[in-house]
Each structure stands twice: as structure tokens, then as C-alpha cells.
Amino acid sequence: MSDNPTVYLNGQYLPLDQAKISVLDRGFLFGDGIYEVIPAYAGRLFRLSEHIDRLEASLKSIRLNSPHSREQWADILEPLLEPGQDQYIYLQITRGVAPKRDHAFPEHIEPTVFAMCSPIVPLSGRDSGVKAITLDDTRWALCHIKAITLLANILLRQKAVDQGCTEAVLVKDGYVTEGAASNIFAVLDGILVTPPKGEEILPGITRDVILELARTNDIAYSEDIISLEALKTADEIWLTSSTREIIPVVELDSEPVSDGKPGPIWQKMHHLYQEFKKAQS
């Protein structure tokens, strides 16, 4: 991919180094906006309808009308893709440029819409497993919104990185919510468990695919709360996201998860997920 790829900004396709926004954009001043990350395999967008569903839900939650129809989004995003490549689209929508800095919503302004495409680079520890730590969930109360205001997530992820770990597993009131930038699954007594949807977690698209695959392949699963105590005795722990897919955790808080190797249910699900991707592309 070019060092100066074509991006989309407010109705125009232009080189990345020519894409500019006003310093009065509310995304820049307030983090007043939402985003979406959409993978594409072999040049085809993956689960686009579900990603647009989540995009529209996030927009509704921040009281911002969608600037485009579902069909228009596909027409906007597809020209950014390179044929036959595994990539992902980053799509960001802010409330737009206001005449002055004011917390209250401005009237009669147009949203700022930006999209760019980047290669999907598999995480180096995907097959061997990664390390994670648990941290208190210090984020705001509306984590189901895919908001661009990610400072709390950034600080939590950086704490993990500073300790040589890939991800921070977040805990609220003794129960696991999700990762700083991922959903979480655990195999407990042979059952694949993930926390239920709600305002405390992002409704992950990869999470939903995994549950579909579990249901159609007779893998026992449950959407249920996971206590920190239970997580520490889990047979397997996974982290999931659109660009990293399904990552096994082999060490949590400096202690091995089970035998310290990716488990058999992860091996099966990883294979099922790769086959599902191929069938969709």
C-alpha cells in the first residue's frame, strides 16, 4: 500500500497528506464523534450490514443523524479498497465544524466524514498466545457507543504495554467487562462464556460471529457475567476484535492460563473463523 494512500473526506477522494480539517471541528476540540472499523478480506467488506447497524446505533446515541444511507456508505467505502487484499476501513464521523467552541450542540452544521483504508497485519502472538493484565475499568458509563473519545482506553492499554502485555482486561465491581480494545471470552468448565451486551461493553461484530459459529458447530456457550475469580481459573481466555480476530491469552497477571498454551476450543474456533471468512469473501 502507498505511503500516501487515497482517503475520503467530506465527499472527496484525495491523498492522505492533502486531507485537512478545521481546528474548530468538534471531533478535534471535544472528541465529539463516533467511529467504525470494518475489515475487508480479499477486497470485500466483511459483515458490512452489521457494522453499519452499529454505526447507526452509535450515531443515534450521540444524537447525530447519519449523513448517508446504508447504500451510500458502501458506495463511499468500496473505492478505498485494493482488490484481493486483506484490509480494514477506519470510518469516523464528528458533529462537524462550529463557529466557536461551545459545549452545547451547534445548529445548522454538517458532520465531518472521514474514511481511510489500511492493511490488516496479523498480530505476532495470534498463534502462540499473548500476555494480559487485569485493571480496574475506569472508563465512562456508555461503553456501548463506539466513541472517538478513547483516552481512558488508551491509558489502560498503555499500562498493559508498559508491563510487556498485549491487552488490559478490565474489571468492574469484581466482574470482567472487556479488554481496553477488545471483547473477552473465557472457557469455564468446558463452556465458552462472554459477558452479555449492555452499556458496559462494546457490541463487537467479531464477538457475534463467534457466538454464531459456536451455535452452528455445537460448541457449548453462554452469555453470562464472568467474575475475576472465575477468570483466573479459566481453561482458556480469548480477546476478540475486527482487526485482531481471536487472540488466545496464555498468561494473565503473570500467571499461566491453564498449561500456558492456546487451548483446543480456541484452535477449533480459530479454524472455523478462518473458514467463515473465506466463505464470505
Secondary structure, DSSP 4 states (H G I P E B T S, - for coil): --SS-EEEETTEEEEGGG----TTBHHHHH--EEEEEEEEETTEESSHHHHHHHHHHHHHHTT---SS-HHHHHHHHGGGSPTT--EEEEEEEE--B-SS--SSPPSS-PPEEEEEEEE----TTTTT-EEEEEEE--S-S-TTS-BS--HHHHHHHHHHHHTT-SEEEEEETTEEEEETTBEEEEEETTEEEEPPPSTTS---HHHHHHHHHHHHTT--EEE---BHHHHTT-SEEEEEETTTEEEEEEEETTEESTTSS--HHHHHHHHHHHHHHHHH-
